[in-house]
Amino acid sequence: LRTPTIVAHRGLHLATKFPENSMPAFESAWASGVRWCECDVHVTRDRRVVVLHDEILDRMTTGAGPVERQWYQ
């Protein structure tokens, strides 16, 4: 009998004290028995990779605006 695969989207963060897409959120998911974690990745204007669910910085950071327009060099 096949069972569904459970994937922790952004780690296990809603029921815990850990920020989404953080290593503690992923570790919490793995410790609870989840074997797959998923994260969202965006690329900045200078081609840096950012792990962030949203396409804009406003909700989860002190920055503002779209990730793709950011320049960090």
Buried (B, 14 or more C-beta within 10 A) or exposed (E): EEEEEEEBBBBBBEEEEBEBBBEBBBBBBBEEEBEEBEBBEBEBEEEEEBEBBBEBBEEEEEEEEBBEEBEEE
